[in-house]
Amino acid sequence: MSSYLSWLPILLFLTTAVAFTISYIIAVADKDVNPFWPYISDTGTKPPESCIFGQLLNISAVLALACMYVRFKLVQAFNNHDKTLKVFNVVSLLIGVAASIGVSLVANFQESNVIQVHLTGALMAFGLGTIYCFFHSVITRRMYPMYNGLAIWAWRLAISIICLIALILTGVFSGIAGYEIGASSMDVAFNSREWNSTMPGYSSHLVSTISEWIIGIAFLSFFLTYFKDFKKIAIRVLPELLVSHLDETPIVFNSGPTERTGLLA
């Protein structure tokens, strides 16, 4: 018997992939972006693609948070002695929450409207998301050999390193492209619709945009490594009625715990 929770990473991957694909197709069809490697966010800047992009990314943010929570509870359930592992697990969940909020900011604050908030959200999503990946790579290593093998640790570490390298390349070459095109045209640096091969800084711009796509794909791939693990865990919420009629006032009493750990314990 497998847990339905194993479908969470799949749903996250598919929802985000659909968001990127549909918004890209519409943006290119409406000539809102240069079809050759725009930034991910550029494909979701103008309506109607921005509406689809925003809605689906909000769903992705919730699914990502759900995956992070299930992973948190799974590690917690296995660990009852390693205090360092417990700290890493809690801190990684907090980082994951912030990264999910960043995804939501990217979805709801388009770069053409509130660029400062949008870039903050992107930094939270990709920057903190990369840190989250490294944290759980370390957690996976500490759980060896008692609870998992080395192969899954190697995969997670490799994906984390790819995220870090791509993140650095995105930031560095975006800055170089902006510098090469000139300070008076910095707005073009964040708008792929304006870029073409005849412009200075175009090669650097392409390195930056391609690297951003690599981050997005790698980050989603990290969650796919949870698929097999999530088959081995089930999370249930057990309701406890405090009254026999909804017009009654609940009586506070200590009936003892009904679960081994609380939802946020």
C-alpha positions in Angstrom: 0.0 0.0 0.0 1.4 3.4 -1.0 0.5 6.8 0.3 -1.2 9.3 -1.9 1.2 11.9 -0.7 3.7 10.6 -3.2 1.7 12.4 -5.9 2.4 15.8 -4.3 5.8 16.2 -6.0 4.3 15.1 -9.3 1.5 17.6 -9.1 4.0 20.4 -8.2 6.2 19.6 -11.2 3.3 19.4 -13.6 1.5 22.5 -12.3 4.6 24.6 -12.6 5.5 23.2 -16.0 2.1 24.0 -17.3 2.3 27.5 -15.9 5.6 28.1 -17.7 4.6 26.4 -20.9 1.2 28.1 -21.4 2.4 31.5 -20.4 5.4 31.2 -22.8 3.2 30.1 -25.7 0.7 32.9 -25.3 3.4 35.5 -24.7 5.2 34.5 -27.9 2.0 34.3 -29.9 1.1 37.9 -28.7 4.7 39.0 -29.4 5.1 40.1 -25.8 8.5 38.4 -25.5 11.4 37.4 -27.7 10.8 33.7 -28.3 14.4 32.8 -27.9 15.1 32.2 -24.1 13.2 35.0 -22.3 13.3 35.2 -18.6 10.6 33.0 -17.0 8.9 36.0 -15.5 8.9 37.9 -18.8 6.4 35.3 -20.1 4.0 36.1 -17.3 4.1 39.9 -17.4 1.2 41.0 -19.6 -2.4 39.7 -19.7 -3.8 37.3 -20.5 -0.7 35.1 -19.9 0.0 37.0 -16.6 -3.4 35.8 -15.2 -2.6 32.1 -16.0 1.0 32.4 -14.8 -0.1 34.0 -11.5 -2.9 31.6 -10.8 -0.9 28.5 -11.5 2.2 29.7 -9.6 0.1 30.5 -6.6 -1.1 26.8 -6.7 2.6 25.8 -7.1 3.6 27.7 -4.0 1.0 25.9 -2.0 2.0 22.5 -3.4 5.7 23.3 -2.7 4.8 24.2 0.9 2.9 21.0 1.3 5.8 18.9 0.0 8.2 20.7 2.4 5.8 20.0 5.3 5.5 16.3 4.5 9.3 16.0 4.2 9.6 17.8 7.6 7.2 15.3 9.2 8.9 12.4 7.6 12.4 13.4 8.9 10.8 14.2 12.3 9.2 10.7 12.5 12.5 8.9 11.8 14.6 11.1 14.1 14.3 10.8 17.9 17.9 11.2 19.0 19.9 13.5 16.7 19.5 17.1 17.9 21.5 18.5 15.1 19.2 16.8 12.6 16.2 18.2 14.4 17.5 21.7 14.2 18.3 21.4 10.5 14.9 20.0 9.9 13.1 22.9 11.6 15.3 25.6 10.0 14.9 24.1 6.5 11.1 24.1 6.9 11.2 27.8 7.8 13.5 28.5 4.8 11.0 26.5 2.7 8.1 28.6 3.9 9.9 31.8 3.0 10.8 30.4 -0.5 7.2 29.5 -1.1 6.2 33.0 -0.2 8.7 34.2 -2.7 7.1 32.1 -5.4 3.8 33.8 -4.6 5.3 37.2 -4.8 6.7 36.4 -8.2 3.3 35.3 -9.3 1.4 38.3 -8.0 3.8 41.2 -8.5 4.8 41.4 -12.2 8.2 42.8 -13.0 6.5 45.5 -15.3 4.4 46.7 -12.3 6.4 46.4 -9.1 9.9 45.4 -10.1 11.4 45.7 -6.6 8.9 43.3 -5.0 9.1 40.9 -8.0 12.9 40.7 -7.7 12.7 40.2 -4.0 10.3 37.4 -4.5 12.6 35.8 -7.2 15.6 36.1 -4.8 13.5 34.4 -2.1 12.2 31.7 -4.4 15.5 30.8 -6.0 18.0 31.9 -3.4 16.3 30.4 -0.3 15.1 27.5 -2.5 18.7 26.7 -3.2 19.6 26.9 0.5 16.6 24.6 1.2 18.0 22.0 -1.2 21.4 22.1 0.4 19.9 21.7 3.9 18.0 18.6 2.8 21.1 17.2 1.1 22.8 17.5 4.5 19.8 16.0 6.2 19.8 13.1 3.8 23.5 12.5 4.4 23.0 12.4 8.2 20.2 9.9 7.8 22.6 7.5 6.1 22.9 4.5 6.7 20.0 4.2 9.2 17.2 5.5 7.1 18.3 6.0 3.5 21.0 5.1 1.0 23.8 7.2 -0.4 22.4 7.3 -4.0 19.6 9.6 -3.1 22.0 11.9 -1.2 24.2 12.1 -4.3 21.3 13.0 -6.5 20.1 15.7 -4.1 23.6 17.2 -3.6 24.1 17.3 -7.4 20.8 19.1 -8.0 21.7 21.6 -5.2 25.1 22.3 -6.8 23.4 22.9 -10.2 20.9 25.3 -8.5 23.8 27.2 -6.9 25.9 27.5 -10.1 22.9 28.5 -12.2 21.8 31.1 -9.5 25.2 32.7 -9.5 25.4 32.7 -13.4 21.9 34.3 -13.5 22.8 37.2 -11.2 26.3 37.8 -12.5 25.5 37.8 -16.3 22.3 39.8 -15.8 24.4 42.5 -14.2 27.0 42.2 -17.0 24.3 42.4 -19.7 22.8 45.5 -18.0 26.3 47.1 -17.8 27.1 46.3 -21.4 23.8 47.7 -22.7 24.3 51.0 -20.8 22.9 52.5 -17.7 20.4 54.5 -19.6 18.8 51.3 -20.9 18.7 49.2 -17.8 15.0 48.8 -18.2 15.7 46.7 -21.2 17.8 44.3 -19.1 14.7 43.1 -17.5 12.5 42.9 -20.6 13.2 40.1 -23.0 10.9 41.5 -25.5 13.4 44.3 -26.2 16.4 42.0 -26.6 17.8 41.0 -30.0 21.1 39.6 -31.3 22.3 43.0 -32.6 22.3 44.6 -29.1 25.4 44.8 -26.8 25.2 42.4 -23.9 22.9 40.0 -25.7 25.3 37.0 -25.2 25.4 37.8 -21.5 21.7 38.2 -21.4 21.2 34.7 -22.9 23.6 33.1 -20.3 21.5 34.8 -17.6 18.1 33.7 -19.0 19.2 30.1 -19.7 20.6 29.8 -16.2 17.3 31.0 -14.7 15.5 28.2 -16.6 18.0 25.7 -15.3 17.4 26.9 -11.7 13.6 26.4 -12.1 13.9 23.0 -13.6 16.6 21.8 -11.1 14.5 23.1 -8.1 11.4 21.2 -9.3 13.6 18.1 -9.9 14.7 18.3 -6.3 11.1 17.8 -5.2 10.8 14.8 -7.6 13.4 13.0 -5.4 10.8 13.0 -2.7 8.4 10.8 -4.7 9.7 7.5 -3.5 10.0 8.7 0.1 6.5 10.0 0.2 5.1 6.6 -0.6 6.2 5.5 2.9 4.4 8.1 5.0 0.7 9.0 5.7 -0.4 12.1 7.6 -3.8 12.2 9.2 -5.8 14.8 11.0 -8.0 13.4 13.8 -10.9 15.6 14.8 -11.9 15.7 18.5 -15.4 17.1 19.3 -15.5 19.2 22.5 -19.3 19.4 22.6 -22.3 17.3 21.7 -24.2 20.3 20.4 -22.7 23.4 18.6 -24.7 25.8 20.8 -22.8 24.4 23.9 -19.7 25.9 25.4 -16.7 23.7 25.2 -15.5 22.2 28.5 -11.7 22.3 28.8 -10.3 19.0 30.0 -7.2 17.0 29.5 -8.0 13.8 27.7 -4.4 13.0 26.8 -2.8 13.1 23.4 -4.6 11.6 20.4 -1.6 11.7 18.1 2.1 11.0 18.7 3.0 14.5 17.5 1.0 17.6 16.6 0.8 19.0 13.1 3.4 21.7 13.9 5.3 19.9 16.6 
